[in-house]
Amino acid sequence: MGRRPDAAPAPSPDSIRPADDAAGSVRPDATPWAASGVEPGETRHVTAALTRSSAGSADLRELEAGLDSLQSDAVRTSRIDWSRILLPVAALAVLVIIWQLYVSLGFKRRDLVPGPLDVLGQLGSLWADGALQEAVWTSLQRGLVGFLISVAIATPVGLLLAQVAPLRRAFGPLISGLQVLPSVAWVPAAIIWFGLTDATVYFVVFMGAIPSIINGLISGVDQIPPQYRSVGTVLGASRLQLALQIILPAALPGYLSGLKQGWAFSWRSLMAAEIIAVGGSIGFGLGSMLNQGRDLSDMTIVMSAILLILAVGILIELLVFGPIEKRLLRRRGLLAGSTR
């Protein structure tokens, strides 16, 4: 018998589901993607996304670990580094031992090469007489005042020469020549011009320090990227603002090197002037003490003056220029990997 046209087709077994399936519950034999409503092809995309997310989390954890390491390094650098104290002391002790050993072997007479204890005893005598304090204070005061005046003169001159090409071409070779010229060569001329006064000493200090500071500043300006000037010009900076607010801060590393060299030249020039220009109204400095030891043929005084001159130079480096240079390098991210 044939089926009536309006009869509904018989339901298949797969189409028959329990009532709870219609409510959205999961059949026991359903696959995972069928339970979640995700097709097999979409599962691969979800898995890849999860993998990328876990990889990104791992990178983030590595970045956080690196930042923590940098912070811990910063904490470590803020603590006292005893090696900076112990190593110089140990090196000094080794040199003193070698010195004493050489004296004990008797290669030279004790009046020609005194031992460390002899020099230490002479330093005690000079301290008791007040001569040591006077010499150190006089020379240190002259050196610092002369150096500060040299900085005040050399800084604007160096900026001017670095900014104006015709002036640099005209006076640049002269400045370099003055830097090469030994400062002691100015002492006879200064004595003739100013007599045996402090002006002679200060003039020699100026001629030793100013050329070095100028050349250091010019060298620092030459290392500035040209984009800095372009940005300053675009922002409407005047020539004075460009020099003081952009060029000078950017040239600080070279400028600081020039300052260190300028101090070294000024300290040497001061000693040379004090050794040669003796008498008159010139006070008693370390150079005068050195010359006095020579006149008396007393090597203990000579060695005492030499050690004091050396000690002042080392202290200025450790207390002034060293911390400034270290802070400058740290602020510019140049201290990492350095042996400072």
Long-range contacts (C-beta under 8 A, 24 or more apart in sequence): 77-330, 111-299, 112-299, 113-299, 114-299, 114-300, 114-303, 118-300, 119-300, 119-303, 119-304, 119-307, 121-300, 122-298, 122-300, 122-301, 122-303, 122-304, 123-304, 123-307, 126-289, 126-301, 126-304, 131-284, 131-289, 132-304, 132-308, 134-283, 134-284, 135-284, 135-285, 135-286, 135-288, 135-289, 135-305, 135-308, 136-286, 136-308, 136-312, 138-283, 138-284, 138-285, 138-286, 139-270, 139-271, 139-274, 139-285, 139-286, 139-287, 139-309, 139-312, 140-312, 142-198, 142-201, 142-202, 142-205, 142-270, 142-285, 143-205, 143-263, 143-266, 143-267, 143-270, 143-312, 145-202, 146-201, 146-202, 146-205, 146-206, 146-209, 146-266, 146-270, 147-205, 147-209, 147-262, 147-263, 147-266, 149-202, 149-206, 150-205, 150-206, 150-209, 150-210, 150-213, 150-262, 150-266, 151-209, 151-213, 151-259, 151-262, 153-206, 153-210, 154-209, 154-210, 154-211, 154-213, 154-214, 154-217, 154-258, 154-262, 155-213, 155-217, 157-210, 157-214, 158-213, 158-214, 158-215, 158-216, 158-217, 158-218, 158-221, 158-258, 159-217, 159-221, 159-243, 159-247, 159-248, 161-214, 161-218, 162-217, 162-218, 162-221, 162-222, 162-247, 162-251, 163-221, 163-239, 163-243, 163-247, 168-218, 172-218, 175-211, 175-214, 175-215, 176-211, 176-215, 178-207, 178-210, 178-211, 179-211, 179-212, 179-215, 179-265, 181-207, 183-207, 183-208, 183-265, 183-268, 183-269, 183-272, 183-273, 184-269, 184-272, 184-273, 184-276, 186-269, 187-272, 187-273, 187-276, 187-277, 188-276, 190-273, 190-277, 191-276, 191-277, 195-280, 196-277, 196-278, 196-279, 196-280, 196-281, 196-282, 197-280, 197-281, 197-282, 198-281, 198-282, 198-283, 200-273, 200-277, 200-282, 201-270, 201-273, 201-274, 201-277, 201-282, 204-269, 204-270, 204-272, 204-273, 205-266, 205-269, 205-270, 205-273, 207-269, 208-262, 208-265, 208-266, 208-268, 208-269, 209-262, 209-263, 209-265, 209-266, 209-269, 210-262, 211-265, 212-258, 212-261, 212-262, 212-264, 212-265, 213-258, 213-259, 213-261, 213-262, 214-258, 215-258, 216-254, 216-255, 216-256, 216-257, 216-258, 216-259, 216-261, 216-262, 217-251, 217-254, 217-255, 217-258, 219-254, 219-257, 219-258, 220-250, 220-251, 220-252, 220-253, 220-254, 220-255, 220-257, 220-258, 221-247, 221-251, 221-254, 222-254, 223-251, 223-253, 223-254, 224-250, 224-251, 252-328, 253-328, 253-329, 253-332, 256-321, 256-324, 256-325, 256-328, 259-321, 260-317, 260-321, 260-325, 263-316, 263-321, 264-313, 267-309, 267-312, 267-313, 267-316, 271-309, 286-312
